[in-house]
Amino acid sequence: MKSKRKYTQSEMEGIRELLIEKSNASRSRQKSLRGKIRTKFGFYISDFTLTADAFTHSDLDRLISNGRIQIVDSILQSSAVEFPKKQVNVPTVAIESKPKTPRNNTDKITWAICQELSDLILADGLEKLKTAEKQHFGNTYTRTYGNYLFSNSGKPYYIGESKNLNNRLKQHSKESTSTFFKNYLRKYGSQAYLEITDFDIQLLKTSIGRKEVEEFGIVNLPTILNKFQKGKRKRFSKVPGNSIWEKVQQCSDRLIAEGEKDLFLLESISWENADIPNSPGLYYIEHDNDGLIYIGESSNIRDRYKTHCGTTYFSALRRHIGTDLLDFELQTRNGKKRYFSESEDLSINRYQKKCSVKAMTIYFGRFELEEYLIRKFNPRLNRKENK
């Protein structure tokens, strides 16, 4: 094995930045970057995989978490996957030194670590939700971003997320507008015996990770009445601990800023040649003449990219390109106003050929990063958050 087995934190950050750049580089550029990683850091990708082109920063993080490589000055030591326990500092006597500001234990939490330990963080958050105080329909609820869980006699029925929990729960409190209760009546039919007021409500304030909490809860509770987002996360059996959820929430603003930095380390690739990751994440689209036009997220960004390359019916991006930029009018067929003519669809394809895209895998915080970037950069075709 030619690779070193131990690296400093700064070395690992350097390797990781080059791997992020490599993910969307041309084949010749990828080869150059692999050479730079070998000569500068003594890290040989070929020692860990047979497909060097596909090796990413996420694969690097997995090597750290399973102990195949070690960071000598990082919190991810040995093969530990759990969030590190608080370390005891031995006091020393300082002579004529300025007092130091105590470091918050959230200082060691980074965007990269949240991606690697996303399931552990979500397991802790879900536990907080499951053990939260039970409330009932008709109460006044917090208006913050967060997650909610509906249950009866301790049995979980439905989990969701919202940017305003009070408004969403008011919507669920009426049979005519409650998605979860309509699902309940459809599922049980004549055997349905519960009323809306029979369900308990539990809430979790969520500054970052609310979509992932929903997807994680659907699989790991599991819930009975959620019809969508099934199978977006894997079963997770490890016991959460160390209040990692609360620590992550405390530094959400900093984490989102780090996520933005990682996105802009990626190289833009042409729309036609884009090899989009088969993973949850975020995509950032620019046009040669019009600049930034759209930012989106998905539980599978490769599938979403293919949707935007297909027919206009399923793609909000294509509809906005047609109506907002090319002055086309949507046509109605079968009661759905989602169509362009064949020649107009071809024009949209030609427009997309002049676009480039950055695509980044995100296992934790993709909703919040998308919202932040849309508010900050005001893309021409985003309507959500662009107000």
Secondary structure as GFF3:
##gff-version 3
##sequence-region A 1 387
A	DSSP	beta_strand	6	7	.	.	.	ID=ss1
A	DSSP	alpha_helix	9	23	.	.	.	ID=ss2
A	DSSP	alpha_helix	27	41	.	.	.	ID=ss3
A	DSSP	three_ten_helix	45	47	.	.	.	ID=ss4
A	DSSP	three_ten_helix	52	54	.	.	.	ID=ss5
A	DSSP	alpha_helix	57	65	.	.	.	ID=ss6
A	DSSP	beta_strand	70	71	.	.	.	ID=ss7
A	DSSP	alpha_helix	111	116	.	.	.	ID=ss8
A	DSSP	alpha_helix	118	130	.	.	.	ID=ss9
A	DSSP	beta_strand	146	152	.	.	.	ID=ss10
A	DSSP	beta_strand	155	162	.	.	.	ID=ss11
A	DSSP	alpha_helix	165	172	.	.	.	ID=ss12
A	DSSP	alpha_helix	179	188	.	.	.	ID=ss13
A	DSSP	three_ten_helix	189	191	.	.	.	ID=ss14
A	DSSP	three_ten_helix	196	198	.	.	.	ID=ss15
A	DSSP	beta_strand	200	205	.	.	.	ID=ss16
A	DSSP	alpha_helix	210	220	.	.	.	ID=ss17
A	DSSP	alpha_helix	244	250	.	.	.	ID=ss18
A	DSSP	alpha_helix	252	265	.	.	.	ID=ss19
A	DSSP	beta_strand	269	270	.	.	.	ID=ss20
A	DSSP	beta_strand	281	287	.	.	.	ID=ss21
A	DSSP	beta_strand	291	298	.	.	.	ID=ss22
A	DSSP	alpha_helix	301	309	.	.	.	ID=ss23
A	DSSP	three_ten_helix	312	314	.	.	.	ID=ss24
A	DSSP	alpha_helix	316	320	.	.	.	ID=ss25
A	DSSP	pi_helix	321	325	.	.	.	ID=ss26
A	DSSP	beta_strand	331	333	.	.	.	ID=ss27
A	DSSP	beta_strand	336	339	.	.	.	ID=ss28
A	DSSP	alpha_helix	342	353	.	.	.	ID=ss29
A	DSSP	beta_strand	355	361	.	.	.	ID=ss30
A	DSSP	alpha_helix	366	377	.	.	.	ID=ss31
###
